[in-house]
Structure formats: C-alpha cells, structure tokens
C-alpha cells in the first residue's frame, strides 16, 4: 500500500479519493484488494459483526475522525462483506459525510444499492451513492479492471463470473463495473423468473423498453433459453426495438443461468450504420419524381 490518510486529506469526493489512490499506487494494485488490511492502515481500528437486524453495515468513529470501527452484517458472505467494508470506509474518508444521529452510520440493504443521487437533493442518499461508488472503485480499480476487460476481446457473459472471482466480488457488483468501464456500449440485466430486478446500462447505451419490476421482452433469448446454473446461452441477434426505445440497429443478447431462477443477461448494441442511411436516401431519390429547375 503506497498511500495513507495524509495523502487523502484534501479529497472531498469519491472521484478525488480514487484518483489519488490510483496515482500513488501506480500499477501496483494487489488483486484482489486486501480491503481489511487497507482499512486498518487508514485508521480503522476494528471490523466487528453487526448484530442490529435490517442493516448491512455501520461505522462508529470519533468526532475528529482520528479512528473508526466498521461493523458488518454477521450473516453476509465474504464478498458482500468486502463491499460493505469499502462502503463504510468511504463514509470514514469523505469529510462531509456525517451520520444522522451524530454517533455513527447504519446502512441498510437499500442504502447499499444507491448509485445515483441528484446533487443538492437528499443529503443522505447522496452520501450512500458516493460510498457505493468509492467501494466499487477501490475494490475494482479502474486501470487493472479496464485492462482485464480489454484482454477479453470477445466479451461474454461468463467473463463477468471470471472477473468476479478474480476481484473477489459479487457477480452483480462486477457486472455493474463491467458496464461502467467497458469500451463498448453494453448493458447488464439482472432478472428472476422472467421479471427484471435491476438494469445496469453502460456509457452511451440507449434507453431500454423495460425497467425494474417489469417482464422481460417475450421474444428475448433470456426467456427462451433453458439454462442450468452456470450455463451460458448462445448469442442471439435481434432488432433493437425488442429491447430499446427509439434506437435503430441491432441488439446482441447472451444470458447466464444462475440458481433460484436468477438470470444475468448481457446486451450489446450495434447502431445502424451510416451506409444504410445513405443507401436509403439513394433509393428514395431514385423513386422520387424528377425535379426541374426554373429558368
């Protein structure tokens, strides 16, 4: 670890924290990140089980933030535990993050799912979104993660599982990071028994026709494929309007079967090429009545 609290003292956003860490670490990122050791080096004196029902994590700290203690739901698996530690560490390191009651943070499962909050809106929602973004960036650092994505030139839904194992993260957190950092416009859909649970659209990915709580498109590969746990479907290509609003082109889809009826779906988008549009214009001109110039 090539940084300490003093190096992060002037960072007031998760982006600034992560940029400082990346600069100081260079290319020397141990994968998976030893988050408990890093937390200890950043003045977290203990990580203890959280006994309070209904909460995923907590943070207790002195008023001057000289040190703190992280609490983690005792029923969490190791990968959720790692993300929770990163989340609470974000609260600890970001100086404007202050708990509601002045004594400490208690973060629910809903808090751990917030990634977007309107700046200047709900203060506490914004803090939870920032803590989640920090945890994802800390545990799946952008530079090595992008390199791992680019090494998988023909990206498949099974690669999400490979990367989750490599970074010791949950498949869902890894899927979101893949969508955020992939060079191409992709989206990942989490569903169960034909119902959309969550959608993670990447940069520049068009708006989908379905959203959380709605049924999957009836003709999609995810619904039509019989998949056992860990089995990937073949790729299928279909018109964009099956999945997307107001987008011209095609969507390629691949699904991964998971336990208890869950499915993880990878979508890629190929916009209609300019050549097709030019061809259409040529055809339209050919069939249009002749136009004569006035003399």
Secondary structure by P-SEA (a helix, b strand, c coil): cccccccccccccaaaaaaaaaaaaccccccccaaaaaaaaacccbbbbbcccccccccccccccccbbbbccccccaaaaaaaaaaaaaaaaccccccccccbbbbcccccccccccccccaaaaaaaaaaaaaaaaaccaaaaaaaaaaaccccaaaaaaaaaaacccaaaaaaaaaaccccbbbbbbbccccccbbbbcccccccccccccccccccccccccccccccccccccccccccccccbbbbbbbbbbccbbbbbbbbbbcccaaaaaaaaaaaaaacccccccc
